[in-house]
Amino acid sequence: MPKGSSDDDDDRSDDEDEREGEGSDDDSDSSSAETDERCGELLAQLQQGSLTYGAALELIGLLKARADLPGVRQAREALAAAYPLPEAVWLEWIEDEARLAAGDEVDEVIELAGRAVRDGLYVGVWLRLVRLVAERHAPGLVSALDAAAEGALGGGGAAGGAGEPGEPGAGAAPEAGLREVRAALERALTAASLHLAEGDRLWSAYEAVEGAALRCAEREGGAAAAEQRARVRALWRRRLSVPLVGMEGAMERYRAFEAAAALAAGEPAAAAEREVATAERAYSVAWKAAGARRQHESKVAAARAARGAVDPWGGGSEWEAWSAYLAAEAEGGDPWRTRALFERMLSPDESAWRRAEEAAAAGEGGGGALPPCARAALWRRYLHFLVASLPSPSLRVEATARGATARGVRCCAADAHLWVARLRALEEAAAPAEEVRAAFEAALGAPLAPPPADPADPADKSPPPSGGHACDHLWLLHSYSHFQRRRLAAAAAADPAAAVAAAGSVREARDAVLAYEEAYLPRLEPAGELLRFWADAEEERGEAAQARELMERALARFGADSALWLHLAAIERRLEERAAAEGGAAGSAAPGGDAPYERCRKVFRRAVTVVHSPEHAAALHAAWLSLEATRGTLSTLRAAEERVAAHRAQLGRRGEKEAEAAEEAAEAAAAARAAREQKRTAARKEKRAATKAARGPGDDSSQPAAPGALDAAAAAPLAGKRSAGAAGLAQQGGAQPASSGGAAAGQSKKPRAALVPRAAGRGGAGGGALIPRAARPGGPPRGRSARPGLGQAAVAPAAESAPAGPDPMLSNDAFRDLMLKKEEPEG
């Protein structure tokens, strides 16, 4: 090929490459613009607090692609605040932060992993936390932990025997660092070692750490090696007594450990066999227990695997698997295994919140698409189990206040039961008042709603007190008020000086609660229960002025309810009796020179001027007379009886007036109805008159014929025709009544439907409208006896003997029979 042609080809290829590069740059620019636009939309949603779970994950991916580390952290924090995150999301977050951490920054990553393990029973996150602790305090153990993780994940055993120099983890670890790693492993075992399917991974990690420490001790020799062998042996016995998947391989490794330990210590093989026999007894029991649970594990795994194709929860298969598993653990009587099972069930998986959002978008609040972690009924059941089953109050407080309730309200923020349980758990844990207040304010801001019917817990019997959104908020107001009263009482019992300081913050909380109730829920408590509760709390502390002020506020809003007046009278009576007990004998003159119980009497005198309902007034009368009979004098009793009698008479007169007013109103309503009926009747008459005038004077076809006239008009021609015989009837069969507008007699027409008059009284006063009825030439009509044929004798009046006027004996049925007879064919 010539040299010049080769140069031309190179130039063309360079031009093509340049054009392709420009096109790819344009495509990347447009893609980048779209990515930036989408990222801006998601960031705006993040700022507004309306970012969904799926959108948050999308935003995190976009920000990571842009290397926007602060944005990624902000999005992740917002996501973690709104949802308990699945294990995979936490692990990705921890790995991203661990790659960037160095030195003391690793402590922040360890703290992040500690947050992650509070979101669920995550064995993988616990293993990552242990590795981070090892990286920070004992780097020589990292390789041993990695080897254990690979062995556990691959189904094999971890390095845990005596080992040889050069094996993973053979390097020395400082004693302080080893203690830190052991502490992290013990925390992990406490939380997740009972996980039947994955707990073996934690035990393998512990085995690897202690095995590495044993190898270092054996190289040094002496008493340290024997002490470490005893530690490893104790660990093996703990492990082999726990039912887990993969126990068989662990038992084989333990036998190898005992053989190597006996050889290293110079002991006979019989010693190793005795140790193995001792461990085998516990192993046998645990192995049988694991076998009994394997079928439940298989059912749960199968239900979760089938979840993507057909929702098994709606059909009950997944819940049935979990329910049977829980029942089996309950029969065993071990609350810790039951708790671990609840934790597994309520830990979100990777698809949990996506399914929850899809169910919410489809309007399936109580349907089968919701994951277990988004079901309030399961959380309530779990909390009930923790409170009823955990043996120690401290353990119960730690499990509920710091764990279950915090996760429950994040998963099911619309359930008021969980928020109330959260407030009580914080109170039981002696949390600061500010933390309880923050939880209370978060509950008020939540979209509370009554829980839907949930197939997960059909036996749930704990609905909200009244149901409905506002009633749930009112329930929260009462629960928070109860907490504040108990807080003040506890402070007063512990230190009177501290009670004075606490009273100020309690009253601030009281004012906030009452202001919220009056602003947003003003008519939900017609008896003012919340105000009455706070008045009682002030009266208990001897704050008479505060109690009276609160009751006056209640009376200003709900004064017609006798319950409020009776409550105020009871408060006045208790205050006076307490003051009298402190200053002298009860029943003596009240402070200020008033007669005994005079404030209580004033309450009843005010009440009878306000309460006008006979039912409410009866309760007031009874309470007033009871007070005077048991605490008053003869003169005060007579005065009370007079006021009560006058009030009853007043109520009687009021009742009579109300009855008269009701009767007059009923009469007025009846008169109005009659006037409307007359008006409609007059309108109908005017309409008929206008219609008649529009048709003209000769057209009266619209006027219905009277029943008598119709019978006479029909009977006269029929009598003549029947006397003329069959032949004449056939020739004159077309005769019709005058009102029908038919053809003249003598015209030959085919048989047609007869016209049967309506019964009198139907369809108006005339009752003579004609209704067509199909003729039946082939036989008698249904429901009637056969009539004589044309060739048989028939009794009929002669035409000349027919009466001039209507025949009163000719009924509608007879008229119909005659018309049908007329239309029957000859012979």
C-alpha positions in Angstrom: 0.0 0.0 0.0 1.3 3.5 -0.8 2.6 5.6 2.0 0.3 8.5 1.2 -2.8 6.4 1.5 -1.7 5.1 4.9 -1.3 8.7 6.2 -4.8 9.6 4.9 -6.3 6.7 6.7 -4.6 7.7 9.9 -5.9 11.2 9.6 -9.5 9.9 9.0 -9.3 7.6 12.0 -8.0 10.5 14.1 -11.0 12.6 13.0 -13.4 9.8 13.7 -11.9 9.3 17.2 -12.2 13.0 17.9 -15.9 13.1 16.8 -16.6 10.0 18.9 -14.9 11.7 21.9 -17.0 14.8 21.4 -20.2 12.7 21.3 -19.2 10.8 24.4 -18.5 14.1 26.1 -22.0 15.4 25.2 -23.6 12.2 26.5 -21.7 12.4 29.7 -22.6 16.1 30.1 -26.3 15.4 29.6 -26.1 12.4 32.0 -24.3 14.5 34.6 -27.0 17.2 34.2 -29.8 14.7 34.8 -27.9 13.3 37.8 -27.4 16.7 39.2 -31.1 17.5 38.7 -32.2 14.3 40.3 -29.8 14.8 43.2 -31.2 18.3 43.7 -34.7 17.0 43.9 -33.8 14.4 46.5 -31.8 16.9 48.5 -34.9 19.2 48.6 -37.0 16.3 49.8 -34.3 15.6 52.5 -34.5 19.2 53.7 -38.3 19.0 53.9 -38.2 15.7 55.8 -40.3 13.9 53.1 -37.6 11.6 51.8 -38.7 8.0 51.6 -36.5 5.0 52.3 -35.9 4.1 48.6 -35.3 7.7 47.7 -32.8 8.0 50.5 -30.8 5.0 49.3 -30.9 6.5 45.8 -29.6 9.8 47.1 -26.8 8.1 49.0 -25.7 6.3 45.8 -25.7 9.5 43.8 -23.8 11.4 46.4 -21.2 8.6 46.6 -20.7 8.8 42.9 -20.0 12.5 43.2 -17.6 11.8 46.1 -19.7 14.2 48.3 -18.8 12.7 51.7 -20.6 15.3 53.9 -23.8 14.9 51.8 -23.6 11.1 52.1 -23.2 11.3 55.9 -26.1 13.8 56.1 -28.4 11.5 54.1 -27.4 8.4 56.1 -28.0 10.2 59.4 -31.5 11.3 58.2 -32.2 7.8 57.0 -31.1 6.2 60.3 -33.2 8.7 62.3 -36.3 7.7 60.4 -35.8 4.0 60.1 -34.0 1.1 61.8 -31.6 0.2 59.0 -31.1 -3.3 57.7 -27.8 -5.1 58.3 -26.5 -4.6 54.7 -27.0 -0.8 54.9 -25.2 -0.5 58.2 -22.3 -2.7 57.0 -21.9 -0.5 53.9 -21.9 2.6 56.1 -19.4 1.2 58.5 -17.1 0.0 55.7 -17.1 3.4 54.1 -16.2 5.1 57.4 -13.6 2.5 58.3 -11.7 3.1 55.0 -11.4 6.8 55.9 -10.6 6.4 59.6 -7.1 6.4 61.0 -5.9 6.3 64.6 -8.4 7.7 67.1 -11.0 8.1 64.3 -11.5 4.3 64.6 -13.2 4.9 67.9 -15.9 6.9 66.1 -16.4 4.0 63.7 -16.7 1.7 66.7 -19.4 4.0 68.1 -21.2 3.9 64.8 -21.1 0.1 64.9 -22.5 0.2 68.4 -25.5 2.3 67.1 -26.0 -0.4 64.4 -26.3 -3.3 66.7 -29.1 -1.5 68.6 -31.2 -1.6 65.4 -31.6 -5.4 65.3 -30.1 -8.7 65.9 -27.2 -8.4 63.3 -24.5 -11.0 63.7 -22.5 -9.6 60.8 -22.4 -6.1 62.4 -21.3 -7.6 65.7 -18.4 -9.4 63.9 -17.4 -6.1 62.2 -17.5 -4.3 65.6 -15.2 -7.0 67.1 -12.8 -6.6 64.2 -12.8 -2.8 64.6 -11.9 -3.2 68.3 -9.1 -5.6 67.3 -7.8 -3.1 64.8 -7.8 -0.4 67.4 -6.4 -2.3 70.4 -4.9 -5.6 69.2 -3.9 -5.6 65.5 -2.3 -9.0 65.8 -5.7 -10.6 66.2 -7.2 -9.2 63.0 -5.8 -12.0 60.8 -7.2 -14.6 63.2 -10.6 -13.0 63.1 -10.5 -12.8 59.3 -9.7 -16.5 59.1 -12.5 -17.3 61.4 -15.0 -15.3 59.4 -14.0 -17.0 56.2 -14.2 -20.4 57.8 -17.6 -19.7 59.3 -19.0 -18.2 56.2 -17.7 -21.1 54.2 -19.2 -23.7 56.5 -15.9 -24.9 57.9 -14.3 -24.4 61.2 -12.2 -21.5 62.4 -8.7 -21.8 63.6 -9.0 -22.5 67.2 -6.7 -25.4 68.2 -3.3 -25.3 69.6 -2.0 -24.4 66.2 1.5 -24.1 64.8 3.7 -21.1 64.5 2.9 -19.2 61.4 -0.8 -19.8 61.5 -3.1 -16.8 61.4 -3.2 -15.0 64.7 0.1 -16.4 65.9 1.4 -12.9 66.7 1.4 -11.6 70.2 -1.3 -9.3 71.4 -1.0 -6.9 74.3 -2.9 -8.0 77.3 -4.9 -4.7 77.5 -5.9 -5.1 73.8 -6.9 -8.7 74.3 -9.2 -7.7 77.2 -10.9 -5.2 75.0 -11.5 -7.8 72.3 -12.8 -10.3 74.8 -15.2 -7.7 76.2 -16.5 -6.9 72.7 -17.0 -10.7 72.1 -18.8 -11.2 75.3 -21.2 -8.4 74.4 -21.7 -10.0 71.1 -22.4 -13.4 72.6 -24.9 -11.9 75.1 -26.8 -10.3 72.3 -26.7 -12.8 69.5 -25.1 -16.1 70.5 -28.6 -17.8 70.6 -29.2 -17.1 67.0 -29.6 -20.7 65.8 -28.6 -20.1 62.2 -25.8 -17.6 62.6 -24.6 -17.7 66.2 -21.9 -20.2 65.3 -20.0 -17.3 63.6 -19.6 -15.4 66.8 -18.4 -18.5 68.7 -15.9 -19.2 65.9 -14.5 -15.7 66.2 -14.1 -16.1 69.9 -12.5 -19.5 69.3 -10.0 -17.9 66.9 -9.0 -15.1 69.4 -8.5 -17.5 72.3 -6.7 -20.0 70.0 -4.2 -17.2 68.9 -3.7 -16.3 72.5 -3.0 -20.0 73.4 -0.4 -20.3 70.7 1.4 -17.2 72.1 1.2 -18.6 75.6 2.6 -22.0 74.6 5.6 -20.4 72.9 6.3 -18.6 76.1 5.6 -21.8 78.2 5.0 -22.0 81.9 1.8 -21.4 83.9 0.5 -19.0 81.3 0.0 -21.8 78.8 -1.9 -24.0 81.3 -4.1 -21.1 82.3 -4.9 -20.3 78.6 -5.7 -23.9 77.9 -8.2 -23.9 80.7 -9.7 -20.7 79.4 -10.1 -22.3 75.9 -11.5 -25.5 77.4 -14.2 -23.4 79.3 -15.0 -21.6 76.1 -15.5 -24.8 74.2 -17.8 -26.2 76.9 -19.9 -23.0 76.8 -20.1 -23.3 73.0 -21.0 -26.9 72.8 -23.9 -26.5 75.3 -25.7 -24.0 73.0 -28.0 -25.4 70.3 -26.6 -24.1 67.0 -26.4 -25.0 63.3 -23.0 -26.6 62.6 -22.4 -28.2 66.0 -21.0 -31.3 64.5 -17.9 -29.6 63.1 -17.3 -27.7 66.3 -17.3 -31.0 68.2 -14.7 -32.4 65.9 -12.5 -29.4 66.4 -12.9 -29.7 70.2 -11.7 -33.3 70.1 -8.6 -32.1 68.1 -8.0 -29.4 70.7 -8.1 -31.8 73.6 -5.7 -34.2 71.9 -3.3 -31.4 71.1 -3.6 -29.9 74.6 -2.8 -33.3 76.2 0.2 -33.7 74.0 1.5 -30.2 74.8 1.0 -30.7 78.5 2.6 -34.1 78.5 -0.6 -35.8 79.7 -1.9 -39.2 78.6 -4.6 -39.5 76.0 -7.0 -40.8 78.6 -7.1 -37.4 80.2 -8.2 -35.9 76.9 -10.9 -38.5 76.5 -12.3 -37.8 79.9 -12.5 -34.1 79.0 -14.3 -34.9 75.8 -16.7 -37.2 77.5 -17.6 -34.5 79.9 -18.3 -32.1 77.1 -20.2 -34.6 75.1 -23.0 -34.9 77.7 -23.9 -31.2 77.3 -23.3 -31.5 73.5 -25.8 -34.3 73.2 -28.6 -32.3 74.8 -27.8 -29.2 72.7 -27.6 -31.3 69.5 -31.1 -32.7 70.1 -32.5 -29.2 70.9 -31.0 -27.9 67.6 -32.5 -30.8 65.7 -35.9 -30.0 67.1 -35.6 -26.4 65.9 -34.2 -27.1 62.4 -37.7 -27.7 61.0 -38.8 -24.3 62.2 -35.7 -22.7 60.7 -36.4 -24.3 57.4 -40.0 -23.1 57.3 -39.0 -19.5 58.1 -36.3 -19.6 55.5 -38.7 -21.0 52.9 -41.3 -18.4 53.7 -38.8 -15.6 53.4 -37.5 -16.9 50.1 -41.0 -17.1 48.6 -41.8 -13.6 49.7 -40.8 -12.0 46.5 -43.2 -14.0 44.3 -46.3 -14.3 46.4 -46.8 -12.5 49.6 -46.9 -15.3 52.1 -47.7 -13.0 55.0 -51.2 -12.3 53.6 -51.8 -16.0 53.3 -50.4 -16.5 56.8 -47.4 -18.8 55.9 -44.6 -16.6 57.2 -46.5 -15.6 60.4 -47.5 -19.3 60.9 -43.9 -20.2 60.7 -42.8 -17.6 63.2 -45.8 -18.3 65.4 -45.0 -22.0 65.6 -41.4 -21.2 66.3 -42.3 -18.9 69.1 -44.7 -21.4 70.6 -42.0 -24.1 70.6 -39.5 -21.7 72.3 -42.2 -20.8 74.9 -42.7 -24.4 75.7 -39.0 -24.7 76.4 -39.3 -22.1 79.2 -36.2 -20.2 78.2 -37.1 -16.5 77.9 -33.7 -15.6 76.4 -34.2 -17.9 73.4 -37.7 -16.5 72.9 -36.3 -12.9 73.1 -33.7 -13.8 70.5 -36.4 -15.1 68.2 -38.5 -12.0 68.6 -35.4 -9.9 67.8 -34.8 -11.9 64.7 -38.4 -11.5 63.6 -38.5 -7.8 64.2 -35.1 -7.0 62.6 -35.6 -5.4 59.2 -34.2 -7.1 56.2 -33.0 -5.4 53.0 -36.5 -5.3 51.4 -38.5 -4.5 54.6 -39.0 -0.7 54.2 -39.5 -0.9 50.5 -42.4 -3.4 51.0 -43.8 -1.1 53.7 -43.8 1.9 51.4 -45.4 -0.2 48.6 -48.1 -1.3 51.0 -48.7 2.2 52.2 -49.0 3.4 48.6 -51.4 0.6 47.8 -53.5 1.4 50.9 -52.7 -1.9 52.6 -52.3 -0.6 56.2 -53.3 -3.9 57.7 -52.7 -6.1 54.7 -50.2 -8.8 54.0 -47.5 -6.8 52.3 -46.2 -5.2 55.5 -43.0 -6.7 56.9 -42.9 -7.9 60.5 -40.9 -5.0 61.7 -43.6 -2.6 60.6 -46.4 -4.3 62.5 -47.4 -2.6 65.7 -49.2 -5.7 67.0 -45.9 -7.7 67.0 -44.1 -4.9 68.8 -46.8 -4.7 71.5 -46.6 -8.5 71.9 -42.8 -8.3 72.2 -43.0 -5.6 74.8 -45.6 -7.5 76.8 -43.3 -10.5 76.7 -40.3 -8.5 78.0 -42.2 -7.0 80.9 -43.8 -10.3 81.9 -40.9 -12.7 81.4 -37.6 -11.1 82.1 -36.6 -12.0 85.6 -34.6 -9.0 86.7 -36.0 -5.4 86.8 -32.7 -4.0 85.6 -32.6 -6.3 82.6 -36.2 -5.5 81.8 -35.5 -1.7 82.0 -32.5 -2.1 79.7 -34.4 -4.2 77.2 -37.4 -1.9 77.0 -36.1 1.6 77.6 -33.0 1.4 75.6 -33.9 -1.2 73.1 -37.4 -2.4 72.1 -39.5 0.7 72.7 -37.0 3.0 70.9 -37.0 0.8 67.9 -40.8 0.2 68.1 -41.7 3.8 67.8 -39.3 4.3 64.9 -40.8 1.3 63.1 -44.5 2.1 63.9 -44.7 5.8 64.7 -48.5 5.9 64.2 -49.2 3.5 67.1 -50.1 5.3 70.4 -49.6 2.2 72.5 -45.9 2.1 71.6 -45.4 5.7 72.4 -47.1 5.3 75.8 -44.9 2.2 76.5 -41.9 4.4 75.5 -42.8 7.1 78.0 -43.3 4.5 80.8 -40.0 2.7 79.9 -38.1 5.9 80.2 -39.7 6.7 83.5 -38.9 3.2 84.8 -35.3 3.7 83.7 -35.1 7.0 85.7 -34.4 8.9 82.5 -33.9 12.7 82.8 -37.1 14.7 82.5 -35.8 16.3 79.3 -35.5 12.9 77.6 -39.0 12.0 78.5 -40.2 15.4 77.3 -38.4 14.9 74.0 -40.1 11.5 73.5 -43.5 13.1 74.4 -43.1 15.9 71.9 -42.0 13.4 69.2 -45.2 11.4 70.0 -47.4 14.5 69.6 -45.7 15.2 66.2 -46.3 11.6 65.0 -49.2 10.8 62.6 -51.1 8.8 65.3 -53.9 6.6 63.9 -55.8 3.6 65.2 -54.0 0.4 64.2 -55.7 -1.6 61.4 -56.8 -5.2 61.8 -53.6 -7.2 61.7 -53.5 -10.9 60.8 -50.2 -11.1 62.7 -51.9 -10.9 66.1 -55.6 -11.7 65.9 -55.7 -12.2 69.7 -54.5 -8.6 70.4 -56.9 -7.1 72.9 -55.4 -3.7 73.6 -57.0 -1.1 71.4 -56.6 2.6 72.2 -59.1 3.9 74.9 -61.5 5.5 72.4 -59.9 4.9 69.0 -59.3 7.7 66.5 -56.5 10.2 66.0 -57.4 12.9 68.5 -58.2 10.4 71.2 -54.7 8.9 70.8 -53.2 12.4 71.3 -55.4 12.9 74.4 -54.2 9.6 75.8 -50.6 10.8 75.4 -51.5 14.0 77.2 -52.9 12.0 80.1 -49.8 9.7 80.2 -47.4 12.5 80.3 -49.4 14.3 83.0 -49.3 11.1 85.1 -45.5 11.0 84.7 -45.2 14.6 85.9 -47.3 14.0 88.9 -45.3 10.9 89.9 -42.1 12.8 89.3 -43.2 15.5 91.7 -44.4 13.0 94.3 -41.0 11.2 94.1 -39.1 14.4 94.5 -41.2 15.5 97.5 -40.6 12.1 99.2 -36.9 12.2 98.6 -36.1 15.8 99.4 -38.7 18.6 100.2 -36.2 21.2 98.9 -35.9 19.3 95.6 -39.7 19.2 95.3 -39.9 23.0 95.3 -37.4 23.1 92.4 -39.3 20.3 90.6 -42.6 22.0 91.1 -41.7 24.8 88.7 -40.9 22.5 85.8 -43.9 20.3 86.5 -46.2 23.4 86.3 -44.5 24.4 83.0 -45.3 20.9 81.7 -48.8 21.2 83.0 -49.4 24.5 81.3 -48.1 23.2 78.0 -50.3 20.1 78.2 -53.4 22.1 79.1 -52.7 24.7 76.4 -52.3 21.9 73.8 -55.6 20.3 74.9 -57.5 23.5 74.8 -56.2 24.5 71.4 -56.4 21.3 69.5 -58.8 18.9 71.5 -61.3 21.3 73.1 -64.4 19.2 73.0 -63.1 15.6 73.5 -63.5 15.6 77.2 -66.9 17.3 78.1 -66.3 16.5 81.8 -62.8 18.2 81.8 -60.9 15.1 83.1 -57.5 16.5 82.3 -58.2 19.8 84.3 -59.7 17.8 87.1 -56.5 15.6 87.2 -54.2 18.6 87.6 -56.5 20.2 90.2 -56.3 17.0 92.2 -52.5 17.0 91.9 -52.4 20.6 93.2 -54.8 19.8 96.0 -52.6 16.9 97.1 -49.7 19.3 97.6 -52.0 21.7 99.5 -52.0 24.3 96.8 -55.6 25.4 97.2 -55.3 28.5 95.0 -53.9 26.5 92.1 -56.5 23.8 92.5 -59.4 26.3 92.5 -58.0 28.2 89.6 -57.9 25.0 87.5 -61.4 24.0 88.5 -62.7 27.5 87.6 -61.1 27.1 84.1 -62.9 23.7 83.8 -66.3 25.2 84.9 -65.9 28.1 82.4 -65.7 25.5 79.6 -67.9 22.7 80.9 -70.1 24.3 83.6 -73.3 22.4 82.7 -71.8 19.1 83.8 -72.6 18.2 87.4 -69.5 16.1 87.6 -67.3 19.2 87.7 -69.4 20.8 90.4 -69.3 17.7 92.5 -65.5 17.4 92.0 -65.0 21.0 93.1 -67.2 20.5 96.2 -65.1 17.4 97.0 -61.9 19.4 96.7 -63.2 22.2 98.9 -64.3 19.6 101.5 -60.9 17.9 101.6 -59.1 21.2 101.8 -61.2 22.4 104.7 -60.9 19.1 106.5 -57.1 19.1 106.0 -56.9 22.7 107.3 -59.1 21.9 110.2 -57.0 18.8 111.0 -53.8 20.9 111.0 -55.4 23.7 113.0 -57.8 22.0 115.3 -60.8 19.7 115.4 -62.6 19.0 112.1 -65.9 20.9 111.8 -64.7 24.0 113.5 -64.8 27.4 111.9 -63.0 27.5 108.6 -60.1 29.8 108.0 -61.3 33.4 107.4 -64.2 33.1 109.9 -66.6 31.2 107.6 -68.9 28.5 109.0 -67.7 24.9 108.6 -67.9 23.7 105.0 -69.2 27.1 103.9 -67.0 27.0 100.7 -68.5 23.6 99.9 -72.1 25.0 100.3 -71.2 28.0 98.1 -70.2 25.5 95.3 -73.7 23.8 95.5 -75.5 27.2 95.6 -73.6 28.2 92.4 -74.2 24.9 90.8 -78.0 25.0 91.1 -78.1 28.3 89.2 -76.1 26.8 86.3 -77.1 23.2 85.9 -80.5 22.9 84.2 -80.5 19.2 83.3 -82.8 17.1 85.6 -80.4 14.2 85.4 -77.4 16.3 86.4 -79.4 18.3 89.0 -80.5 15.1 90.8 -76.8 14.2 91.5 -76.2 17.7 92.8 -79.3 17.7 95.1 -78.3 14.3 96.6 -74.7 15.4 97.3 -75.8 18.7 98.9 -78.4 17.1 101.1 -75.9 14.3 102.1 -73.3 17.0 103.1 -75.9 18.8 105.3 -77.2 15.6 106.8 -73.7 14.4 107.8 -71.7 17.6 108.4 -74.2 20.5 108.7 -76.7 21.8 111.3 -80.4 21.7 111.3 -80.7 25.2 109.9 -78.3 24.5 107.1 -80.2 21.3 106.3 -83.5 23.2 106.1 -82.0 25.9 104.0 -80.6 23.3 101.6 -83.9 21.5 101.4 -85.6 24.8 100.5 -83.1 25.6 97.8 -83.4 22.0 96.4 -87.2 22.2 96.4 -87.1 25.6 94.7 -84.6 24.3 92.1 -86.8 21.2 91.4 -89.8 23.4 90.9 -87.9 25.7 88.6 -86.7 22.7 86.6 -90.3 21.4 86.5 -91.6 24.7 85.1 -88.7 24.8 82.6 -89.6 21.3 81.5 -93.3 22.2 81.0 -92.3 25.2 79.0 -89.9 23.1 76.9 -92.7 20.6 76.4 -95.1 23.3 75.3 -92.5 24.7 73.0 -91.8 21.3 71.5 -95.6 20.8 71.0 -95.9 24.2 69.3 -92.9 23.4 67.2 -94.5 20.1 66.2 -97.8 21.8 65.3 -96.0 24.4 63.3 -94.2 21.8 61.4 -97.4 19.9 60.7 -99.1 23.1 59.5 -96.1 23.8 57.3 -96.3 20.3 55.8 -100.1 20.7 55.2 -99.5 24.1 53.5 -96.8 22.5 51.3 -99.2 19.7 50.4 -102.0 22.1 49.5 -99.6 24.1 47.4 -98.5 21.0 45.5 -102.2 20.0 45.0 -103.2 23.4 43.7 -100.2 23.3 41.3 -101.2 19.9 40.0 -104.8 21.1 39.4 -103.6 24.2 37.6 -101.3 22.0 35.5 -104.2 19.7 34.5 -106.4 22.6 33.7 -103.8 24.1 31.5 -103.3 20.8 29.7 -107.0 20.5 29.1 -107.3 24.0 27.8 -104.4 23.3 25.4 -106.0 20.2 24.0 -109.3 21.9 23.2 -113.0 21.4 24.2 -113.7 18.3 22.0 -110.7 16.2 23.1 -111.5 14.5 26.4 -109.5 11.3 25.8 -107.3 12.3 28.7 -110.1 12.1 31.2 -110.3 8.7 32.8 -113.7 7.0 32.8 -115.5 6.0 36.0 -115.6 2.3 36.8 -119.4 2.1 36.5 -119.5 3.9 33.2 -116.8 1.7 31.8 -118.6 -1.5 32.9 -121.9 -0.2 31.2 -120.1 0.8 28.0 -118.4 -2.6 27.8 -121.4 -4.7 28.8 -124.0 -3.3 26.4 -122.3 -4.3 23.1 -121.1 -7.5 24.5 -124.6 -8.7 25.5 -125.9 -8.2 22.0 -123.0 -9.9 20.3 -123.2 -13.0 22.6 -126.9 -13.4 21.9 -126.3 -13.3 18.1 -124.3 -16.6 18.2 -120.9 -17.6 17.2 -121.1 -16.5 13.6 -122.2 -13.0 14.4 -119.6 -12.8 17.1 -116.9 -13.6 14.6 -118.1 -10.9 12.2 -118.4 -8.2 14.9 -115.4 -9.2 17.0 -113.8 -5.8 16.5 -116.1 -3.8 18.8 -114.4 -1.7 21.4 -115.5 0.4 24.3 -116.1 4.0 23.4 -113.2 5.2 25.6 -110.7 3.0 23.8 -110.9 5.0 20.6 -110.9 1.8 18.5 -112.4 1.1 15.1 -116.2 0.9 14.5 -118.2 -2.3 14.9 -118.4 -4.4 11.8 -114.7 -4.0 10.8 -112.8 -7.3 10.6 -109.6 -7.2 12.7 -107.3 -9.7 14.2 -107.6 -10.6 17.9 -105.6 -8.3 20.0 -104.9 -7.6 23.6 -107.9 -6.9 25.7 -108.2 -3.7 27.8 -108.8 -4.5 31.4 -109.8 -1.7 33.7 -107.8 -1.1 36.9 -109.4 -1.8 40.2 -111.3 1.1 41.8 -109.2 3.2 44.0 -105.9 2.6 42.2 -104.3 5.2 40.0 -106.5 8.1 41.2 -110.1 8.6 42.0 -111.4 7.6 38.6 -109.7 4.2 38.7 -110.8 3.5 35.1 -107.5 3.5 33.3 -107.3 0.7 30.7 -104.5 -1.9 31.1 -103.7 -4.2 28.1 -103.7 -7.9 28.9 -102.6 -10.5 26.4 -105.5 -12.6 25.0 -105.2 -16.3 25.4 -107.1 -17.9 22.6 -105.7 -21.4 23.3 -107.2 -22.0 26.7 -108.4 -20.6 30.0 -106.3 -17.9 31.7 -103.9 -18.9 34.4 -105.5 -19.1 37.8 -109.1 -19.4 36.5 -111.4 -22.4 35.8 -112.3 -23.3 32.3 -115.3 -21.5 30.7 -117.8 -23.1 28.3 -116.7 -23.0 24.7 -118.5 -21.3 21.8 -120.6 -24.5 21.1 -121.8 -24.8 24.7 -124.5 -23.0 26.4 -123.6 -19.7 27.9 -125.7 -17.5 30.1 -125.6 -13.9 28.9 -128.2 -11.1 29.1 -129.9 -10.3 25.9 -129.0 -7.1 24.1 -132.5 -5.6 24.4 -132.7 -6.6 28.1 -129.4 -4.8 29.0 -130.0 -2.0 31.5 -129.6 1.5 30.4 -127.2 2.4 33.3 -124.1 0.6 34.5 -124.5 -2.8 35.8 -123.3 -2.8 39.5 -122.9 -6.6 39.4 -120.5 -6.6 36.5 -117.1 -6.7 38.1 -113.7 -6.2 36.5 -113.0 -9.9 36.4 -116.3 -10.5 34.6 -115.5 -7.8 32.1 -112.1 -9.5 31.4 -113.7 -12.9 31.0 -116.2 -11.5 28.5 -113.5 -9.8 26.5 -111.4 -12.9 26.4 -114.5 -15.0 25.4 -115.1 -12.6 22.5 -111.7 -13.2 21.1 -111.8 -17.0 21.1 -111.8 -18.5 17.5 -114.8 -20.4 16.2 -115.5 -24.1 16.7 
